[in-house]
């Protein structure tokens, strides 16, 4: 912990890279864990890629919509935890330049972080597959399901309303990804928090850091990037970051 504090004190351009593990203390299960979002009810036995894909959106929009309605929309009422607030505080101090997150729960923004790059989008807004220029919030989304369990666009009446998240067979938003690349390339301390660092291409962003940049990994389980890190901490991130960032 003292080493991490020293790294933070001596850094001037810090970037946090966060994954599902930072939100588990807010009551959001890791997607693939036992008891997670994919392992029970009508989705039992399915792989995430079977549910959240463009193919499913085309072939079985009711399944994808049910998953959002029954599972992901339960995330919108969750509250940030100590880790989210600690990063927001570090940004206020001028140390943290950005949060690059794989999460779609919006908890970094809710905690007060201003520069948040959401690589996989957000579960809090929706758009029409037919290209309408309107966006819909959660309440609007829940109000437009038809009797087949499909949220049809009330504007064009043709398209299906889909989440503003990146599906498994979609590429990340170019602007967000390239901004994340540039931000990480410029930092002098990169702290990866609560991520297995397995989801591509997001995890490859860690390779964009410059040779002088220190890498810190805070995660409960080993990652493939541990061997490149200056410091690896096998601890829950909430209390740790709350203790270090004052």
N, C-alpha and C positions, 0 to 999 in steps of 0.2 A: 504494500500500500504506500509506503514511504517513497519507493522508487517511482511509482506512478505519479505521486504528488510532485516529485522533483521534475519528472518529464513535463508535466503540465505547467509548472512554474517557469520552466526554461523555454517553453515553446511560445511562438508568436502567431502561428497559423495552424490551428488544430481542426481536423475534420473527424466527425464520428460517422462510422458505418454501422448501421444497426439492422438486426434481424429479429425474428419472432421471439427470441429469448428475452428481449428487453420488455416485452409486453405481457409475459406470463404472470408477472406479479400484479398485473391489472386484471387478472382473471381471464385472459385470452389464451386458450391452449395452443401449443405448437400444432400446426396443421396436420403433420404426419405422426404425431405421437399417439400412444394408446390413450383412448378417451378424447382424442382430438376431434377436429371438425369433420373428418372424413370417415369415421370408424363406427358409425351407428345409424340406426333408423333406415330410411330408404336408400342411404348411400353406403351401407355396410358392404364391404367386399369390393368397392370401386376404388380405382386409383384417382387421384386428383385430376390427372390428365383426361380421364373419362368424363369428367363433369364440367370442368372449366376450360373449354376449348371452343374455337370458332366452329368446328365440326358439330359439336353438341348444340351450339347456338343456332345452327342451320337446321339440323336434323331433329333435335328434341329440345326446343327452347323452354319448354315447361320444366324439364329437369334442371337446367341451369338456373332458371328463375326461382325454382323451389329451393335450391341450395342457398341462393342469396337471401330469399325471404326467411327461411328457417334457420340459417346458420350465420351468414356474414352480417346480416343486419342487426344481429345481437351485439355486434362489436361497437355500434355507434353510441351506445349508452355507457360504455366503459370509461373509466377515468384514468388519467396519467398516474404513474407511480413515481417513486423517488428518483429513479434513473432519468425519466423524462424531464422532471423538474430540474435536476442537477445539470443536465445539458443545456437547458434554457438559461440557467443561471450563468453557466460558462460562456454562453453567447453574449449575455448582458455585460459580462466583464471584458468583452472584446477579444477573448482568446479563441473561442470556437467560431470558425468562419462558416460552417455549414454542417447540416446533418444529411447524410445520404442514406436513405432507408429503403429496405426491401418491403417494409410493412405497408399495409393499406388501411390501417385502423385510424389514422389521423391523430394519434395521441401526442406526437411531437408538437404539432400545431396547437393542439388543445392545451398543452403545457406552457405555451408561450414562445416556442422557437419560431424565428422569423424566416431563416434561410433553410428550408427543408426541400430536398430533392427526392420526390416519391417515385422511385424507379418503376414500381409496379402499379402506380396510380392510386386511386382512393375508392373505398367502398361507399362513400357518402354522396356521390353524384352519378348521374346516368345520362345516356344519350340514345338517340334513335339510330338504328342500323341503316335507315334509308337516307341518312345524311341531313336530316333536319338540323337547323342551327340552334336548336333549343337544348338546354340541359334541365334535368329534373332532380329535385332533392329527394330524400328518403320518403317523406310523407306523400309527395306526388307519385312516386314510384309505386308505393303500396296501394294507391287508389286507382290504378289503371289496369289491374289484372282482369282478364275476361273469364268466362266460365270454363275455359280450357286451361286455366292457370298460366296464361301467357300475358305479359304486360305489353299491350299494343299501344303504339304511339297515338295520342289523342290529337296530334296536329295533322299528320298526313294520313292517319288511320291504316297505313300499310306496314310500316316498319315495326320491329320489336324493340322495346326499350332495353338496353343492355348497360351493364355497369361500366364506369370509367376506370376499369382496371385492366391490366394486361393479362390476357388469357395465355394458357400454356403454349399454344402454337402461334403466338404473336410476338413480333419484335418489340423491344422497348421503344418508347418515344425518343426519337433521335435528339431532340433539343435537350431533354432532361439527361439522357445518357452522356452526351458530349459535354454538357455543363459539369456533370459529375466527374468525368475524366479530367477536365481542366482543373477543377477544384482540388481533386486529389493529387494531381501532378504538382500543384503549387504548395501543398501543405508541408509542414516540418514535423508534425505528429499526427498519425492516423490511428484512431482507437476503434477497433472492431468489437462490437458489443452484441452478445446474444445471437450470434450467427454461426451456423455450422460451416459456412463458407463453401457450400456445395452447389448452390443454385447459380447456374450460368444464364446469361453472361455477367450477371451482377457481381459475382465474386471475383471475376477477372479484373475488375476495377482496382483491386488492391495491387495489381501488377503495374499500374500506371503511376505509382508513387515514385518520387525521385530517390536516388541512392542515399541522400542525406536524411531522408525522412525515417523517423523511428516508427515501427509498427508495434502496437500493443493489442493483444487479443484477450478479451474477457468473455469466457464461455465455459459452461459446465462440462463440456465434452471436448475431446481433442479435435483439431481441424488440420487440414492438409497444409495450412499456412503457418502452423506453429513454429516450424523450423526456420521461418524467415523473421520471426518476431523478436524484438528486443526484450519483450516482457510478455509472459503468458500467465493469466490469473484464472484459476478454476474456482470461481465464486459467483454467487448470484449478484447481479450488477446493481440492484437498487440501493442496498445499504452501503456497498462499497463506494459507489459514486457520490452518494450523499455524504459520506465521511471524508472523501478526498476533496470534493469541490465545495469550498466555503465562500 
